[in-house]
Amino acid sequence: MGASILIGILITFLVIVLVLYLVQRLPIDGRMRQIVQIIVIIIGIVSLLKYLAVW
């Protein structure tokens, strides 16, 4: 049970990093890129909190 939670957290973290990397590659202006990065980070934190059964 603990290993599956750890794997889920690791996969979620890797997906967040990948999405943030892809956002950096998009040809959009800096302000919009920053807004998208903040949204991705917030969604990632909420997802990690769900894995940890905090939320």
N, C-alpha and C positions, 0 to 999 in steps of 0.2 A: 504494500500500500504506500509506504513512504517513498519507494523508488519511483512509482508512477507519478506521484506529486512532484518529485524532483525533476523528472523528465519533462513533465508538463510546464514547469516553471522555466526550464532551460529552453524548450522550444519557443515559448512565448517571448523570452528575452531575445532569442535569435531572430524571430520574426520582427520584433520592434527595431532591432539594429538594422536588419535588411531594409525595412520600409524607410527608416531614416536615411540610409545610404541612397536609396532610390529617389527620395525627395531632393537630396542634394544634387542629383544628376538632372533634375527637371529644369527646363529652360524658362523659369519664372523669376520674377523680381524678388529681391531679398526680403521685403516685408511679407509678401505672401508665403514665401518659403518658411519664414520664421513662424507664422501662424499655423501652417500645416504641421511643422515639427512639434509645436506645443500641443496640438490636438492629438497627434500620434503618441506623444509621451503620456498624456492624460489617459488615453484609452489603454495604453500598455500598463500603466500603474493600476487602473481599475481591474484589468484582466489578471494581473499578478495578485491583487488583493483577493479576488475570487478564488484563485488557486489555493491561497493560504487560508481560506474560509474565514476571512476577517469581515467580508461584506456579504 
